[in-house]
């Protein structure tokens, strides 16, 4: 029994140590960011630099948003004779008809638009992009997912950086149309802000590798070819290609102030599917490239940043183990004086809490649209709780990435919202299936609810905040996943319609 207790405690503290290393790395990212904050990338090209550009729009069953997407793409300022638009449509529903009509409409207005439909979805998005490149006229390609709204000056700001012949890709910063819709969208926005404000900026400006994010960016066509092209042996083809290009000596440019808004998933199942895909894809990239990265001539700083970026989701596996053993650890250490518990545990929890609070809290001050940023700080504890609740979902994704060869790309359906909260006139209710993992999440919620009641009953007040954090995370994720998604979709649509009415009244 003593060996069992000792083993549990060794695992417990080992996990806290590893999580604290990643917490310390968050603080290091902050240091790097503020050290290089003023090192804004400057383009070599001037306002008269107008190479031929192809805009690729890869869509799959996105009839709610494709018309809006094209409306924003054609507004981008660029000489018509130097602009080609490709609608790369792999759809299997009425989106096909919608896309064809949209392309016909703008082609009649003088735009160079190609509609390319595939019945065979080999390679998913990577396959569609590769297929489009076969006929692309541009020296550079811009890419936007169906729910993004490119700004009118996007090409004017991004393209001049390609005057530097070493630049392979440009990445813009994501913004969020429906940030204020719900607790879920608020937390998602803050999570993404941390990544796009601090991680990308710090890595790029400190000369480390950083990853292309798949949309709201551009590529040099010759760099894609030199790096081996879009490959579809991972489901994060964007990270895969950007690392391969940088290993070949190309460089990327991150433009933090080139902000492109997009829509966040309003349903937990859609959000979980998206996060699962990213976790699984990064694990696949680890399998494919991590050894190559460590053997490369890149700097130690670059190699370490690649490691921290790609392995971050692996911490969810540790979180699951921690969620299992935390309560037994509390029982095992029941007789330990409070000051001993404080001395052994507090430094770990404090480092992680402070690093998360500063990292994501300060990201709200640093985003371009930071009006009333302090009011968003109240969502940071929810971010911590949601991160715990996502543990099983993300751990499953990581394990699948490491130990399976499944490369099916599952898209995240969107409703269709513009920057004023206006909804599209018609919406198809695309559904995301529930996962069996949800029932395990519910089990963990019940487990921690019982532990929480027990701690209150025996007056172990120091344990209550931690137990509540775990309970609330699993309870929120499991309840929202099991609830009737039609209800939440209807609420979302009603909210968007209310916003549309509000906007019209203001006008």
GIKA-V211127 format. One record per helix or strand. SS is the DSSP state (h for helix, s for strand). FROM is the first residue (numbers start at 1). TO is the last residue. Records with the same first field share a line. If there is no record, write none. Layout:
# GIKA-V211127
SS = FROM-TO, FROM-TO
This chain:
# GIKA-V211127
h = 2-36, 66-73, 80-82, 95-107, 124-133, 154-163, 183-205, 221-226, 237-247, 268-295, 300-332, 338-366, 373-389, 391-403, 437-457, 461-482, 485-506
s = 53-59, 83-89, 112-117, 140-143, 148-149, 167-176, 217-220, 251-262, 417-417, 423-423
